[in-house]
């Protein structure tokens, strides 16, 4: 995922639980780009109630940010 033209998010070497979020054409979450203390950040936010044990998904859309 591109955060901006010269910054790519890649959890190959290190990352958090968000690296297990998969693609879906009917996702239950979405990504939002925020600026926090001058730094660009990507957040995952639910689009609806997500049941315990339900897989979290979002639409990759291959968008470039920045």
CHARMM internal coordinates of N, CA and C (Angstrom, degrees):
IC EDIT
DIST 1 N 1 CA 1.4422
DIST 1 CA 1 C 1.5267
ANGL 1 N 1 CA 1 C 107.73
DIST 1 C 2 N 1.3017
ANGL 1 CA 1 C 2 N 117.10
DIHE 1 N 1 CA 1 C 2 N 133.60
DIST 2 N 2 CA 1.4560
ANGL 1 C 2 N 2 CA 121.97
DIHE 1 CA 1 C 2 N 2 CA 179.00
DIST 2 CA 2 C 1.5209
ANGL 2 N 2 CA 2 C 109.88
DIHE 1 C 2 N 2 CA 2 C -90.76
DIST 2 C 3 N 1.3132
ANGL 2 CA 2 C 3 N 115.60
DIHE 2 N 2 CA 2 C 3 N 123.64
DIST 3 N 3 CA 1.4593
ANGL 2 C 3 N 3 CA 120.83
DIHE 2 CA 2 C 3 N 3 CA 175.53
DIST 3 CA 3 C 1.5234
ANGL 3 N 3 CA 3 C 108.89
DIHE 2 C 3 N 3 CA 3 C -82.70
DIST 3 C 4 N 1.3260
ANGL 3 CA 3 C 4 N 116.07
DIHE 3 N 3 CA 3 C 4 N -42.48
DIST 4 N 4 CA 1.4580
ANGL 3 C 4 N 4 CA 124.10
DIHE 3 CA 3 C 4 N 4 CA 171.70
DIST 4 CA 4 C 1.5221
ANGL 4 N 4 CA 4 C 106.87
DIHE 3 C 4 N 4 CA 4 C -154.39
DIST 4 C 5 N 1.3105
ANGL 4 CA 4 C 5 N 117.93
DIHE 4 N 4 CA 4 C 5 N 178.87
DIST 5 N 5 CA 1.4674
ANGL 4 C 5 N 5 CA 120.46
DIHE 4 CA 4 C 5 N 5 CA -170.94
DIST 5 CA 5 C 1.5232
ANGL 5 N 5 CA 5 C 113.77
DIHE 4 C 5 N 5 CA 5 C -57.51
DIST 5 C 6 N 1.3320
ANGL 5 CA 5 C 6 N 118.39
DIHE 5 N 5 CA 5 C 6 N -31.70
DIST 6 N 6 CA 1.4670
ANGL 5 C 6 N 6 CA 120.57
DIHE 5 CA 5 C 6 N 6 CA -178.03
DIST 6 CA 6 C 1.5290
ANGL 6 N 6 CA 6 C 113.19
DIHE 5 C 6 N 6 CA 6 C -111.79
DIST 6 C 7 N 1.3347
ANGL 6 CA 6 C 7 N 117.37
DIHE 6 N 6 CA 6 C 7 N 18.64
DIST 7 N 7 CA 1.4646
ANGL 6 C 7 N 7 CA 121.03
DIHE 6 CA 6 C 7 N 7 CA -177.65
DIST 7 CA 7 C 1.5328
ANGL 7 N 7 CA 7 C 109.96
DIHE 6 C 7 N 7 CA 7 C -140.34
DIST 7 C 8 N 1.3271
ANGL 7 CA 7 C 8 N 116.01
DIHE 7 N 7 CA 7 C 8 N 115.03
DIST 8 N 8 CA 1.4647
ANGL 7 C 8 N 8 CA 122.61
DIHE 7 CA 7 C 8 N 8 CA -178.84
DIST 8 CA 8 C 1.5235
ANGL 8 N 8 CA 8 C 109.06
DIHE 7 C 8 N 8 CA 8 C -111.83
DIST 8 C 9 N 1.3172
ANGL 8 CA 8 C 9 N 117.02
DIHE 8 N 8 CA 8 C 9 N 135.14
DIST 9 N 9 CA 1.4570
ANGL 8 C 9 N 9 CA 121.74
DIHE 8 CA 8 C 9 N 9 CA 174.37
DIST 9 CA 9 C 1.5229
ANGL 9 N 9 CA 9 C 107.20
DIHE 8 C 9 N 9 CA 9 C -89.54
DIST 9 C 10 N 1.3372
ANGL 9 CA 9 C 10 N 116.83
DIHE 9 N 9 CA 9 C 10 N 120.42
DIST 10 N 10 CA 1.4596
ANGL 9 C 10 N 10 CA 122.18
DIHE 9 CA 9 C 10 N 10 CA -178.80
DIST 10 CA 10 C 1.5222
ANGL 10 N 10 CA 10 C 108.45
DIHE 9 C 10 N 10 CA 10 C -142.97
DIST 10 C 11 N 1.3239
ANGL 10 CA 10 C 11 N 117.46
DIHE 10 N 10 CA 10 C 11 N 115.20
DIST 11 N 11 CA 1.4659
ANGL 10 C 11 N 11 CA 122.16
DIHE 10 CA 10 C 11 N 11 CA -176.34
DIST 11 CA 11 C 1.5281
ANGL 11 N 11 CA 11 C 112.52
DIHE 10 C 11 N 11 CA 11 C -92.34
DIST 11 C 12 N 1.3336
ANGL 11 CA 11 C 12 N 117.73
DIHE 11 N 11 CA 11 C 12 N 21.51
DIST 12 N 12 CA 1.4620
ANGL 11 C 12 N 12 CA 120.72
DIHE 11 CA 11 C 12 N 12 CA -179.16
DIST 12 CA 12 C 1.5205
ANGL 12 N 12 CA 12 C 111.92
DIHE 11 C 12 N 12 CA 12 C -59.79
DIST 12 C 13 N 1.3314
ANGL 12 CA 12 C 13 N 116.78
DIHE 12 N 12 CA 12 C 13 N -46.62
DIST 13 N 13 CA 1.4592
ANGL 12 C 13 N 13 CA 121.26
DIHE 12 CA 12 C 13 N 13 CA -176.32
DIST 13 CA 13 C 1.5208
ANGL 13 N 13 CA 13 C 112.04
DIHE 12 C 13 N 13 CA 13 C -90.29
DIST 13 C 14 N 1.3238
ANGL 13 CA 13 C 14 N 116.99
DIHE 13 N 13 CA 13 C 14 N -45.56
DIST 14 N 14 CA 1.4597
ANGL 13 C 14 N 14 CA 120.47
DIHE 13 CA 13 C 14 N 14 CA 176.97
DIST 14 CA 14 C 1.5213
ANGL 14 N 14 CA 14 C 108.79
DIHE 13 C 14 N 14 CA 14 C -149.14
DIST 14 C 15 N 1.2916
ANGL 14 CA 14 C 15 N 115.53
DIHE 14 N 14 CA 14 C 15 N 153.34
DIST 15 N 15 CA 1.4523
ANGL 14 C 15 N 15 CA 120.59
DIHE 14 CA 14 C 15 N 15 CA -178.75
DIST 15 CA 15 C 1.5162
ANGL 15 N 15 CA 15 C 109.19
DIHE 14 C 15 N 15 CA 15 C -177.86
DIST 15 C 16 N 1.3145
ANGL 15 CA 15 C 16 N 116.29
DIHE 15 N 15 CA 15 C 16 N -172.70
DIST 16 N 16 CA 1.4609
ANGL 15 C 16 N 16 CA 120.37
DIHE 15 CA 15 C 16 N 16 CA 178.61
DIST 16 CA 16 C 1.5307
ANGL 16 N 16 CA 16 C 109.15
DIHE 15 C 16 N 16 CA 16 C -120.20
DIST 16 C 17 N 1.3090
ANGL 16 CA 16 C 17 N 116.91
DIHE 16 N 16 CA 16 C 17 N -166.64
DIST 17 N 17 CA 1.4668
ANGL 16 C 17 N 17 CA 120.89
DIHE 16 CA 16 C 17 N 17 CA -176.26
DIST 17 CA 17 C 1.5316
ANGL 17 N 17 CA 17 C 112.85
DIHE 16 C 17 N 17 CA 17 C -60.37
DIST 17 C 18 N 1.3287
ANGL 17 CA 17 C 18 N 118.20
DIHE 17 N 17 CA 17 C 18 N -21.70
DIST 18 N 18 CA 1.4690
ANGL 17 C 18 N 18 CA 119.86
DIHE 17 CA 17 C 18 N 18 CA -179.44
DIST 18 CA 18 C 1.5290
ANGL 18 N 18 CA 18 C 112.14
DIHE 17 C 18 N 18 CA 18 C -63.28
DIST 18 C 19 N 1.3386
ANGL 18 CA 18 C 19 N 118.56
DIHE 18 N 18 CA 18 C 19 N -18.15
DIST 19 N 19 CA 1.4653
ANGL 18 C 19 N 19 CA 119.62
DIHE 18 CA 18 C 19 N 19 CA 178.96
DIST 19 CA 19 C 1.5251
ANGL 19 N 19 CA 19 C 112.63
DIHE 18 C 19 N 19 CA 19 C -68.20
DIST 19 C 20 N 1.3240
ANGL 19 CA 19 C 20 N 117.44
DIHE 19 N 19 CA 19 C 20 N -11.45
DIST 20 N 20 CA 1.4599
ANGL 19 C 20 N 20 CA 121.44
DIHE 19 CA 19 C 20 N 20 CA 178.70
DIST 20 CA 20 C 1.5285
ANGL 20 N 20 CA 20 C 112.58
DIHE 19 C 20 N 20 CA 20 C -96.33
DIST 20 C 21 N 1.3344
ANGL 20 CA 20 C 21 N 117.21
DIHE 20 N 20 CA 20 C 21 N 0.81
DIST 21 N 21 CA 1.4676
ANGL 20 C 21 N 21 CA 120.87
DIHE 20 CA 20 C 21 N 21 CA 177.93
DIST 21 CA 21 C 1.5256
ANGL 21 N 21 CA 21 C 107.68
DIHE 20 C 21 N 21 CA 21 C -75.91
DIST 21 C 22 N 1.3186
ANGL 21 CA 21 C 22 N 116.88
DIHE 21 N 21 CA 21 C 22 N 129.13
DIST 22 N 22 CA 1.4605
ANGL 21 C 22 N 22 CA 122.38
DIHE 21 CA 21 C 22 N 22 CA -175.29
DIST 22 CA 22 C 1.5167
ANGL 22 N 22 CA 22 C 112.62
DIHE 21 C 22 N 22 CA 22 C -106.56
DIST 22 C 23 N 1.3268
ANGL 22 CA 22 C 23 N 115.52
DIHE 22 N 22 CA 22 C 23 N 167.72
DIST 23 N 23 CA 1.4624
ANGL 22 C 23 N 23 CA 122.63
DIHE 22 CA 22 C 23 N 23 CA 178.14
DIST 23 CA 23 C 1.5239
ANGL 23 N 23 CA 23 C 111.27
DIHE 22 C 23 N 23 CA 23 C -77.74
DIST 23 C 24 N 1.3314
ANGL 23 CA 23 C 24 N 115.01
DIHE 23 N 23 CA 23 C 24 N 147.54
DIST 24 N 24 CA 1.4630
ANGL 23 C 24 N 24 CA 121.91
DIHE 23 CA 23 C 24 N 24 CA 171.00
DIST 24 CA 24 C 1.5193
ANGL 24 N 24 CA 24 C 108.22
DIHE 23 C 24 N 24 CA 24 C -152.20
DIST 24 C 25 N 1.3271
ANGL 24 CA 24 C 25 N 116.61
DIHE 24 N 24 CA 24 C 25 N 146.01
DIST 25 N 25 CA 1.4640
ANGL 24 C 25 N 25 CA 120.93
DIHE 24 CA 24 C 25 N 25 CA 173.34
DIST 25 CA 25 C 1.5231
ANGL 25 N 25 CA 25 C 111.05
DIHE 24 C 25 N 25 CA 25 C -77.74
DIST 25 C 26 N 1.3408
ANGL 25 CA 25 C 26 N 116.71
DIHE 25 N 25 CA 25 C 26 N -14.50
DIST 26 N 26 CA 1.4683
ANGL 25 C 26 N 26 CA 122.81
DIHE 25 CA 25 C 26 N 26 CA 174.87
DIST 26 CA 26 C 1.5307
ANGL 26 N 26 CA 26 C 107.96
DIHE 25 C 26 N 26 CA 26 C -126.55
DIST 26 C 27 N 1.3343
ANGL 26 CA 26 C 27 N 117.66
DIHE 26 N 26 CA 26 C 27 N 69.26
DIST 27 N 27 CA 1.4651
ANGL 26 C 27 N 27 CA 121.60
DIHE 26 CA 26 C 27 N 27 CA -172.46
DIST 27 CA 27 C 1.5266
ANGL 27 N 27 CA 27 C 113.13
DIHE 26 C 27 N 27 CA 27 C -73.30
DIST 27 C 28 N 1.3361
ANGL 27 CA 27 C 28 N 114.72
DIHE 27 N 27 CA 27 C 28 N 157.18
DIST 28 N 28 CA 1.4651
ANGL 27 C 28 N 28 CA 119.88
DIHE 27 CA 27 C 28 N 28 CA 174.87
DIST 28 CA 28 C 1.5322
ANGL 28 N 28 CA 28 C 111.25
DIHE 27 C 28 N 28 CA 28 C -105.05
DIST 28 C 29 N 1.3416
ANGL 28 CA 28 C 29 N 117.02
DIHE 28 N 28 CA 28 C 29 N 2.55
DIST 29 N 29 CA 1.4612
ANGL 28 C 29 N 29 CA 121.61
DIHE 28 CA 28 C 29 N 29 CA 177.84
DIST 29 CA 29 C 1.5267
ANGL 29 N 29 CA 29 C 109.05
DIHE 28 C 29 N 29 CA 29 C -141.90
DIST 29 C 30 N 1.3375
ANGL 29 CA 29 C 30 N 115.40
DIHE 29 N 29 CA 29 C 30 N 166.63
DIST 30 N 30 CA 1.4588
ANGL 29 C 30 N 30 CA 121.48
DIHE 29 CA 29 C 30 N 30 CA 178.24
DIST 30 CA 30 C 1.5182
ANGL 30 N 30 CA 30 C 109.16
DIHE 29 C 30 N 30 CA 30 C -140.86
DIST 30 C 31 N 1.3290
ANGL 30 CA 30 C 31 N 115.94
DIHE 30 N 30 CA 30 C 31 N 161.16
DIST 31 N 31 CA 1.4587
ANGL 30 C 31 N 31 CA 120.58
DIHE 30 CA 30 C 31 N 31 CA 175.34
DIST 31 CA 31 C 1.5257
ANGL 31 N 31 CA 31 C 108.97
DIHE 30 C 31 N 31 CA 31 C -100.60
DIST 31 C 32 N 1.3228
ANGL 31 CA 31 C 32 N 114.96
DIHE 31 N 31 CA 31 C 32 N 148.07
DIST 32 N 32 CA 1.4556
ANGL 31 C 32 N 32 CA 121.50
DIHE 31 CA 31 C 32 N 32 CA 173.99
DIST 32 CA 32 C 1.5205
ANGL 32 N 32 CA 32 C 108.29
DIHE 31 C 32 N 32 CA 32 C -135.27
DIST 32 C 33 N 1.3242
ANGL 32 CA 32 C 33 N 115.95
DIHE 32 N 32 CA 32 C 33 N 140.57
DIST 33 N 33 CA 1.4580
ANGL 32 C 33 N 33 CA 121.18
DIHE 32 CA 32 C 33 N 33 CA 176.90
DIST 33 CA 33 C 1.5267
ANGL 33 N 33 CA 33 C 108.11
DIHE 32 C 33 N 33 CA 33 C -95.56
DIST 33 C 34 N 1.3161
ANGL 33 CA 33 C 34 N 117.10
DIHE 33 N 33 CA 33 C 34 N 127.25
DIST 34 N 34 CA 1.4593
ANGL 33 C 34 N 34 CA 123.38
DIHE 33 CA 33 C 34 N 34 CA 178.59
DIST 34 CA 34 C 1.5212
ANGL 34 N 34 CA 34 C 109.31
DIHE 33 C 34 N 34 CA 34 C -126.35
DIST 34 C 35 N 1.3164
ANGL 34 CA 34 C 35 N 116.48
DIHE 34 N 34 CA 34 C 35 N 154.44
DIST 35 N 35 CA 1.4546
ANGL 34 C 35 N 35 CA 121.84
DIHE 34 CA 34 C 35 N 35 CA 169.86
DIST 35 CA 35 C 1.5249
ANGL 35 N 35 CA 35 C 107.04
DIHE 34 C 35 N 35 CA 35 C -107.10
DIST 35 C 36 N 1.3297
ANGL 35 CA 35 C 36 N 116.58
DIHE 35 N 35 CA 35 C 36 N 120.63
DIST 36 N 36 CA 1.4611
ANGL 35 C 36 N 36 CA 123.17
DIHE 35 CA 35 C 36 N 36 CA -178.04
DIST 36 CA 36 C 1.5280
ANGL 36 N 36 CA 36 C 107.89
DIHE 35 C 36 N 36 CA 36 C -120.89
DIST 36 C 37 N 1.3173
ANGL 36 CA 36 C 37 N 116.93
DIHE 36 N 36 CA 36 C 37 N 115.78
DIST 37 N 37 CA 1.4595
ANGL 36 C 37 N 37 CA 122.80
DIHE 36 CA 36 C 37 N 37 CA -178.34
DIST 37 CA 37 C 1.5269
ANGL 37 N 37 CA 37 C 111.58
DIHE 36 C 37 N 37 CA 37 C 49.55
DIST 37 C 38 N 1.3354
ANGL 37 CA 37 C 38 N 115.88
DIHE 37 N 37 CA 37 C 38 N 42.97
DIST 38 N 38 CA 1.4530
ANGL 37 C 38 N 38 CA 122.12
DIHE 37 CA 37 C 38 N 38 CA 177.50
DIST 38 CA 38 C 1.5224
ANGL 38 N 38 CA 38 C 115.80
DIHE 37 C 38 N 38 CA 38 C 82.02
DIST 38 C 39 N 1.3327
ANGL 38 CA 38 C 39 N 118.24
DIHE 38 N 38 CA 38 C 39 N -2.40
DIST 39 N 39 CA 1.4699
ANGL 38 C 39 N 39 CA 122.75
DIHE 38 CA 38 C 39 N 39 CA -179.58
DIST 39 CA 39 C 1.5252
ANGL 39 N 39 CA 39 C 110.14
DIHE 38 C 39 N 39 CA 39 C -107.74
DIST 39 C 40 N 1.3486
ANGL 39 CA 39 C 40 N 116.58
DIHE 39 N 39 CA 39 C 40 N 137.32
DIST 40 N 40 CA 1.4621
ANGL 39 C 40 N 40 CA 120.11
DIHE 39 CA 39 C 40 N 40 CA 175.73
DIST 40 CA 40 C 1.5201
ANGL 40 N 40 CA 40 C 110.03
DIHE 39 C 40 N 40 CA 40 C -74.36
DIST 40 C 41 N 1.3189
ANGL 40 CA 40 C 41 N 116.63
DIHE 40 N 40 CA 40 C 41 N 137.14
DIST 41 N 41 CA 1.4658
ANGL 40 C 41 N 41 CA 123.22
DIHE 40 CA 40 C 41 N 41 CA 179.13
DIST 41 CA 41 C 1.5278
ANGL 41 N 41 CA 41 C 108.93
DIHE 40 C 41 N 41 CA 41 C -135.53
DIST 41 C 42 N 1.3313
ANGL 41 CA 41 C 42 N 115.73
DIHE 41 N 41 CA 41 C 42 N 151.68
DIST 42 N 42 CA 1.4654
ANGL 41 C 42 N 42 CA 121.99
DIHE 41 CA 41 C 42 N 42 CA 172.87
DIST 42 CA 42 C 1.5170
ANGL 42 N 42 CA 42 C 107.15
DIHE 41 C 42 N 42 CA 42 C -113.22
DIST 42 C 43 N 1.3334
ANGL 42 CA 42 C 43 N 116.27
DIHE 42 N 42 CA 42 C 43 N 131.24
DIST 43 N 43 CA 1.4654
ANGL 42 C 43 N 43 CA 121.03
DIHE 42 CA 42 C 43 N 43 CA 176.82
DIST 43 CA 43 C 1.5142
ANGL 43 N 43 CA 43 C 110.03
DIHE 42 C 43 N 43 CA 43 C -119.90
DIST 43 C 44 N 1.3239
ANGL 43 CA 43 C 44 N 116.06
DIHE 43 N 43 CA 43 C 44 N 150.56
DIST 44 N 44 CA 1.4596
ANGL 43 C 44 N 44 CA 122.25
DIHE 43 CA 43 C 44 N 44 CA 174.64
DIST 44 CA 44 C 1.5178
ANGL 44 N 44 CA 44 C 107.81
DIHE 43 C 44 N 44 CA 44 C -105.84
DIST 44 C 45 N 1.3358
ANGL 44 CA 44 C 45 N 117.00
DIHE 44 N 44 CA 44 C 45 N 128.90
DIST 45 N 45 CA 1.4555
ANGL 44 C 45 N 45 CA 122.63
DIHE 44 CA 44 C 45 N 45 CA -176.27
DIST 45 CA 45 C 1.5246
ANGL 45 N 45 CA 45 C 109.35
DIHE 44 C 45 N 45 CA 45 C -130.82
DIST 45 C 46 N 1.3318
ANGL 45 CA 45 C 46 N 116.28
DIHE 45 N 45 CA 45 C 46 N 138.77
DIST 46 N 46 CA 1.4632
ANGL 45 C 46 N 46 CA 119.97
DIHE 45 CA 45 C 46 N 46 CA -179.48
DIST 46 CA 46 C 1.5250
ANGL 46 N 46 CA 46 C 110.16
DIHE 45 C 46 N 46 CA 46 C -71.06
DIST 46 C 47 N 1.3231
ANGL 46 CA 46 C 47 N 115.70
DIHE 46 N 46 CA 46 C 47 N 144.43
DIST 47 N 47 CA 1.4530
ANGL 46 C 47 N 47 CA 122.65
DIHE 46 CA 46 C 47 N 47 CA 176.48
DIST 47 CA 47 C 1.5295
ANGL 47 N 47 CA 47 C 111.02
DIHE 46 C 47 N 47 CA 47 C -95.65
DIST 47 C 48 N 1.3353
ANGL 47 CA 47 C 48 N 114.77
DIHE 47 N 47 CA 47 C 48 N -15.10
DIST 48 N 48 CA 1.4664
ANGL 47 C 48 N 48 CA 121.84
DIHE 47 CA 47 C 48 N 48 CA -178.73
DIST 48 CA 48 C 1.5211
ANGL 48 N 48 CA 48 C 107.45
DIHE 47 C 48 N 48 CA 48 C -159.35
DIST 48 C 49 N 1.3239
ANGL 48 CA 48 C 49 N 117.03
DIHE 48 N 48 CA 48 C 49 N 175.93
DIST 49 N 49 CA 1.4633
ANGL 48 C 49 N 49 CA 120.23
DIHE 48 CA 48 C 49 N 49 CA 175.76
DIST 49 CA 49 C 1.5246
ANGL 49 N 49 CA 49 C 109.09
DIHE 48 C 49 N 49 CA 49 C -63.99
DIST 49 C 50 N 1.3276
ANGL 49 CA 49 C 50 N 115.73
DIHE 49 N 49 CA 49 C 50 N 135.98
DIST 50 N 50 CA 1.4640
ANGL 49 C 50 N 50 CA 121.32
DIHE 49 CA 49 C 50 N 50 CA 179.32
DIST 50 CA 50 C 1.5205
ANGL 50 N 50 CA 50 C 107.79
DIHE 49 C 50 N 50 CA 50 C -115.53
DIST 50 C 51 N 1.3134
ANGL 50 CA 50 C 51 N 116.27
DIHE 50 N 50 CA 50 C 51 N 123.64
DIST 51 N 51 CA 1.4677
ANGL 50 C 51 N 51 CA 121.80
DIHE 50 CA 50 C 51 N 51 CA -176.93
DIST 51 CA 51 C 1.5235
ANGL 51 N 51 CA 51 C 110.83
DIHE 50 C 51 N 51 CA 51 C -73.16
DIST 51 C 52 N 1.3304
ANGL 51 CA 51 C 52 N 115.95
DIHE 51 N 51 CA 51 C 52 N 152.13
DIST 52 N 52 CA 1.4685
ANGL 51 C 52 N 52 CA 120.98
DIHE 51 CA 51 C 52 N 52 CA 175.35
DIST 52 CA 52 C 1.5224
ANGL 52 N 52 CA 52 C 109.09
DIHE 51 C 52 N 52 CA 52 C -57.75
DIST 52 C 53 N 1.3140
ANGL 52 CA 52 C 53 N 117.38
DIHE 52 N 52 CA 52 C 53 N 131.74
DIST 53 N 53 CA 1.4596
ANGL 52 C 53 N 53 CA 122.16
DIHE 52 CA 52 C 53 N 53 CA 179.86
DIST 53 CA 53 C 1.5218
ANGL 53 N 53 CA 53 C 114.44
DIHE 52 C 53 N 53 CA 53 C 86.30
DIST 53 C 54 N 1.3293
ANGL 53 CA 53 C 54 N 117.95
DIHE 53 N 53 CA 53 C 54 N -9.17
DIST 54 N 54 CA 1.4680
ANGL 53 C 54 N 54 CA 121.19
DIHE 53 CA 53 C 54 N 54 CA 179.39
DIST 54 CA 54 C 1.5262
ANGL 54 N 54 CA 54 C 110.03
DIHE 53 C 54 N 54 CA 54 C -77.17
DIST 54 C 55 N 1.3199
ANGL 54 CA 54 C 55 N 117.26
DIHE 54 N 54 CA 54 C 55 N 137.74
DIST 55 N 55 CA 1.4602
ANGL 54 C 55 N 55 CA 121.64
DIHE 54 CA 54 C 55 N 55 CA 177.95
DIST 55 CA 55 C 1.5271
ANGL 55 N 55 CA 55 C 110.24
DIHE 54 C 55 N 55 CA 55 C -65.95
DIST 55 C 56 N 1.3243
ANGL 55 CA 55 C 56 N 116.91
DIHE 55 N 55 CA 55 C 56 N 137.56
DIST 56 N 56 CA 1.4647
ANGL 55 C 56 N 56 CA 121.76
DIHE 55 CA 55 C 56 N 56 CA 175.42
DIST 56 CA 56 C 1.5221
ANGL 56 N 56 CA 56 C 107.40
DIHE 55 C 56 N 56 CA 56 C -90.14
DIST 56 C 57 N 1.3375
ANGL 56 CA 56 C 57 N 116.18
DIHE 56 N 56 CA 56 C 57 N 131.36
DIST 57 N 57 CA 1.4590
ANGL 56 C 57 N 57 CA 121.69
DIHE 56 CA 56 C 57 N 57 CA -177.34
DIST 57 CA 57 C 1.5238
ANGL 57 N 57 CA 57 C 110.23
DIHE 56 C 57 N 57 CA 57 C -135.66
DIST 57 C 58 N 1.3319
ANGL 57 CA 57 C 58 N 115.49
DIHE 57 N 57 CA 57 C 58 N 155.98
DIST 58 N 58 CA 1.4618
ANGL 57 C 58 N 58 CA 121.02
DIHE 57 CA 57 C 58 N 58 CA 171.55
DIST 58 CA 58 C 1.5189
ANGL 58 N 58 CA 58 C 108.84
DIHE 57 C 58 N 58 CA 58 C -146.96
DIST 58 C 59 N 1.3255
ANGL 58 CA 58 C 59 N 116.53
DIHE 58 N 58 CA 58 C 59 N 162.81
DIST 59 N 59 CA 1.4587
ANGL 58 C 59 N 59 CA 121.92
DIHE 58 CA 58 C 59 N 59 CA 179.86
DIST 59 CA 59 C 1.5235
ANGL 59 N 59 CA 59 C 107.96
DIHE 58 C 59 N 59 CA 59 C -87.64
DIST 59 C 60 N 1.3274
ANGL 59 CA 59 C 60 N 118.00
DIHE 59 N 59 CA 59 C 60 N 112.21
DIST 60 N 60 CA 1.4690
ANGL 59 C 60 N 60 CA 122.55
DIHE 59 CA 59 C 60 N 60 CA -176.19
DIST 60 CA 60 C 1.5320
ANGL 60 N 60 CA 60 C 111.79
DIHE 59 C 60 N 60 CA 60 C -56.78
DIST 60 C 61 N 1.2982
ANGL 60 CA 60 C 61 N 118.62
DIHE 60 N 60 CA 60 C 61 N -41.88
DIST 61 N 61 CA 1.4634
ANGL 60 C 61 N 61 CA 125.90
DIHE 60 CA 60 C 61 N 61 CA 177.55
DIST 61 CA 61 C 1.5228
ANGL 61 N 61 CA 61 C 114.19
DIHE 60 C 61 N 61 CA 61 C 53.78
DIST 61 C 62 N 1.3115
ANGL 61 CA 61 C 62 N 120.06
DIHE 61 N 61 CA 61 C 62 N -8.07
DIST 62 N 62 CA 1.4586
ANGL 61 C 62 N 62 CA 123.61
DIHE 61 CA 61 C 62 N 62 CA 179.27
DIST 62 CA 62 C 1.5192
ANGL 62 N 62 CA 62 C 113.07
DIHE 61 C 62 N 62 CA 62 C 47.81
DIST 62 C 63 N 1.3485
ANGL 62 CA 62 C 63 N 117.01
DIHE 62 N 62 CA 62 C 63 N 43.33
DIST 63 N 63 CA 1.4587
ANGL 62 C 63 N 63 CA 121.69
DIHE 62 CA 62 C 63 N 63 CA 178.34
DIST 63 CA 63 C 1.5133
ANGL 63 N 63 CA 63 C 111.27
DIHE 62 C 63 N 63 CA 63 C -83.41
DIST 63 C 64 N 1.3083
ANGL 63 CA 63 C 64 N 116.41
DIHE 63 N 63 CA 63 C 64 N 145.61
DIST 64 N 64 CA 1.4561
ANGL 63 C 64 N 64 CA 121.87
DIHE 63 CA 63 C 64 N 64 CA 173.48
DIST 64 CA 64 C 1.5199
ANGL 64 N 64 CA 64 C 108.03
DIHE 63 C 64 N 64 CA 64 C -97.93
DIST 64 C 65 N 1.3119
ANGL 64 CA 64 C 65 N 116.22
DIHE 64 N 64 CA 64 C 65 N 134.55
DIST 65 N 65 CA 1.4546
ANGL 64 C 65 N 65 CA 122.17
DIHE 64 CA 64 C 65 N 65 CA 179.24
DIST 65 CA 65 C 1.5135
ANGL 65 N 65 CA 65 C 109.84
DIHE 64 C 65 N 65 CA 65 C -106.02
DIST 65 C 66 N 1.3307
ANGL 65 CA 65 C 66 N 115.60
DIHE 65 N 65 CA 65 C 66 N 147.97
DIST 66 N 66 CA 1.4598
ANGL 65 C 66 N 66 CA 118.46
DIHE 65 CA 65 C 66 N 66 CA 175.17
DIST 66 CA 66 C 1.4463
ANGL 66 N 66 CA 66 C 112.84
DIHE 65 C 66 N 66 CA 66 C 121.81
END
COOR INIT
IC SEED 1 N 1 CA 1 C
IC BUILD
